[in-house]
Amino acid sequence: LKDYQSRMEEAVLQNDYEGWLVLNNKFHGVFVNKCNIQMLVELIKEKVDRIPYSWVLLAIRPNPLKVYMEAHERIIEAFIKKDANLVRSLVENHISTDGEILKEYMEKIALA
């Protein structure tokens, strides 16, 4: 997680948003794949693959990458502390944020 986070920070500095998105997916894959419940992994991947990540989604809110990177830092810290409840809470919040951004995007499309 730390390695991917560091590489995402570098991608942001290089304005490499496509690279950031690839690394972000790999970051999330680390803890999804560690759950060792294959049906759950497949379900999560199926749902995530349907989310249309695009530059538009990244542009909906000011400094979205900063928000994501800060959330990742908190998740990493909770992993280091081995606080499973905190990890779960932070990941759920992270997913909710993605949902809110996607909802905002869909509402803007409907209004256009």
MODAVEN-V790863 format. One record per backbone hydrogen bond with DSSP energy under -0.5 kcal/mol. NH is the residue of the N-H (numbers start at 1). CO is the residue of the C=O. Records with the same first field share a line. If there is no record, write none. Layout:
BEGIN
NH->CO ; CO
END
This chain:
BEGIN
5->1
6->2
7->3
8->4
9->5
10->6
11->7
12->8
13->9
14->10
15->12
16->11
17->15
20->16
21->17
22->18
23->19
24->20
25->21
26->22
27->23
28->24
29->25
30->26 ; 27
31->27
32->28
33->29
34->30
35->32
36->33
38->36
40->37
41->37
42->38
43->39
44->40
45->41
46->42
47->43
48->44
49->45
50->46 ; 47
51->48
53->51
58->54
59->55 ; 56
60->56 ; 57
64->58 ; 61
67->63
68->64
69->65
70->66
71->67
72->68
73->69
74->70
75->71
76->72
77->73
78->74
79->75
80->76
81->77
82->79
83->78
84->82
87->83
88->84
89->85
90->86
91->87
92->88
93->89
94->90
95->91
96->92
97->93
98->94
99->95
100->96
101->97
102->98
103->99
104->100
105->101
106->102
107->103
108->104
109->105
110->106
111->107
112->108
END
